[in-house]
Amino acid sequence: MAKISKTRGRNFELAVAKFMGCQRAHFKAYDTEGHPVFTFECKKRKEHAKTLMKWWSQTCKATAKDKLPALVMAEYQQPVKNALCVIRLKDLRDLIDKAL
């Protein structure tokens, strides 16, 4: 991995950790530590999968003004309980702040 790519990755991990009120984990298999509920794995790319971004755009456009967008994805034959849910990081932080 190129040095600039590693630096960008570390900077993104640090920004996410700061935004979510935790710390960047150094030399560990995970990217953040110290959050009361979550461990965050941070991925920043020039371009994410086009289908995912298309689905997210569709989700946001279809969301009522007083609701939060949430994209739920699963593979065929995967139980619903194992589906993935994508929401904005800001929305997640706001929900956690309300709950704690």
C-alpha positions in Angstrom: 0.0 0.0 0.0 1.4 3.4 -0.9 2.4 5.8 1.9 -0.1 8.4 0.8 -2.9 5.8 0.9 -2.0 4.8 4.4 -1.9 8.4 5.5 -5.3 9.1 4.0 -6.6 6.0 5.8 -5.2 7.0 9.1 -6.6 10.6 8.7 -10.0 9.2 7.9 -9.9 6.9 11.0 -8.9 9.8 13.2 -11.7 12.0 11.8 -14.3 9.3 12.4 -13.0 8.6 15.9 -13.1 12.3 16.8 -16.6 12.8 15.2 -18.0 9.8 17.2 -16.2 10.7 20.5 -13.8 7.8 20.7 -10.1 7.3 19.8 -8.3 5.9 16.8 -6.9 2.4 17.6 -3.2 2.2 16.9 -1.7 -1.1 15.7 -4.9 -3.1 16.2 -7.2 -5.1 13.9 -9.9 -2.5 14.3 -9.8 1.3 13.6 -11.4 2.8 16.7 -11.7 2.1 20.4 -13.3 3.7 23.5 -16.9 4.1 22.1 -19.5 2.8 24.6 -21.4 0.9 21.9 -19.5 0.4 18.7 -16.2 -0.5 17.2 -15.8 1.3 13.8 -14.0 -0.1 10.8 -13.3 2.8 8.5 -13.1 2.6 4.7 -12.6 5.6 2.4 -12.3 5.1 -1.3 -12.4 7.4 -4.3 -15.4 5.5 -5.5 -17.6 3.0 -3.7 -19.6 0.4 -5.6 -21.8 2.2 -8.1 -24.9 0.1 -7.1 -24.5 0.9 -3.4 -24.3 4.6 -4.2 -27.3 4.4 -6.5 -29.3 2.6 -3.8 -28.3 5.2 -1.2 -29.4 8.0 -3.5 -32.7 6.3 -4.1 -33.1 5.7 -0.3 -32.5 9.4 0.5 -34.9 10.6 -2.2 -37.7 8.3 -0.9 -37.3 9.3 2.7 -40.0 11.4 4.3 -38.8 14.8 5.6 -39.3 13.9 9.2 -37.5 10.5 8.9 -33.9 9.2 8.6 -32.8 7.3 5.6 -31.6 3.7 6.2 -30.5 1.3 3.4 -30.9 -2.4 4.4 -29.1 -4.9 2.2 -28.8 -8.7 2.2 -27.7 -11.5 -0.1 -30.0 -14.1 -1.3 -30.7 -16.8 1.3 -29.3 -14.6 4.0 -31.5 -14.3 7.1 -33.0 -10.8 7.7 -31.2 -10.6 11.1 -27.9 -10.7 9.3 -28.7 -7.9 6.8 -26.5 -4.8 6.7 -27.9 -1.4 7.4 -26.4 1.8 6.1 -27.2 5.2 7.7 -25.3 8.5 7.7 -22.7 8.7 10.4 -24.2 12.0 11.7 -27.5 10.3 12.1 -25.9 7.4 14.0 -24.1 9.8 16.3 -27.3 11.7 17.0 -29.3 8.5 17.7 -26.5 7.3 20.1 -26.4 10.6 21.9 -30.2 10.5 22.4 -30.0 6.9 23.8 -27.1 7.5 26.2 
